[in-house]
Amino acid sequence: MEPIIKRFARYNKSQNSHDKQPATRHFFPLCLPKIGSIIFPSSYELLPTITEIFELEFAFYEYNFLNKDEIIRRGAFFKSVDGISTYHYLICSNNTPLLWEGRAEITKAYFKEGNFSTGYATHGLFPYRGKFHPQLIKGILNILRIQPGEVVLDPMCGSGTLNVEASIIGINSIGIEKSPFCVLMSKVKYEALKTEGDVISFILRDIHKHYKALTGSNILPEEFSYQEDFNTEKAITLLAFLDAMGYARRCSKSIDILFPSVLKRYTGQISSFIQVRDKLNLKIGNARFENGDARDLPLEDNSIDAIITSPPYSFAIDYAENDRPQLEYLGYNVDKLREGMIGLKGKNKKEKLLMYFEDMGRVLSEMYRVLKPDRYAVIIIGSNDIQTGGIRLETRIEEMVTDIGFSLDQKIVKPIKGIQNTMKDEYILFLKRGGK
């Protein structure tokens, strides 16, 4: 996979030898229409939000790896082909405005600008800190040519972004996660993809009754238990309640005011997806989630067709503390949970880094073990030099995977967009496991 910017640089040099300006990220947005018209036929229309090099690069790979019908059904960076709107464009275009209504202007702008990349389908339910870029994940699935019937794994699945994306295009997936709250979040987002309109009606009908039950105790009421018998209606309501709980912690509004608006935002977005899902006759893939440890995966050797994951940004986010209200409400001991979370162990920066890389070595070895020969693991990782003392996490991971047996096939830089970020870029590492 040759980076698109190199390909354009060669073309630009041959066609405009007098133009000495290099093809770099800073020059790229100014010549985007020119690049697009060179690379793609006029019958292929890019999404209107394509403004970064990595987006054009992924569009180029989709154009080369997928046929026209596949781009329409599962492409992530095109608006239309031969005048036919892509499923991705239709799904995103059907987003409810409730996603941003009533929010601060900066939040509104974030959701509107990310309409085709972050907030569609059920990704907008509890927008978790440090989560994957959903559109990017769909693009990676396409680059890896993962097909329905195959299984993709995220051993540190967080809020389940990979599982949602895989399911939308009919691919089966497994999500492993240490935090039980994240397992709940992931499962709700996945189950909401498959739910029906009458469930949404029941949620809105019972909003006051359920809110009274949820606020009647400092811990999760037994009727909302989700471990043995997962009730989609109550689980969606519970997640909205936990979302409002966290929101109330960050602002001056009370949960009494926030909960109804959050729940209506959830039901509005799910309803919007249901409409387009049924119109397009989408076949949702199977996903399963386990509260487990990426350092000791409960999976057989050579059983996974692809792995896409992002190590926790624990040097930027203390996930245990960030989710303390939700975890305690669900009945978990946060301090005990922290002891088993990657990146949160250690008394100082040096000790934390040492233990982080020790844990990641075990994770990478497990990824190699469960991945099928000649298949790919993709790691998305970034660094904050201040928080890591100048140590580049992605560089160290590259060194570690080579020792384990992976080969680095491609490395793509992706700028980070968001409301509050401590890193400017992430690195997408395509790692290939060798054959038998």
Order of alpha helices (4+ residues) and beta strands (2+ residues): alpha-alpha-beta-alpha-alpha-beta-beta-alpha-alpha-alpha-beta-alpha-beta-alpha-alpha-alpha-alpha-alpha-beta-beta-alpha-alpha-alpha-alpha-beta-alpha-beta-beta
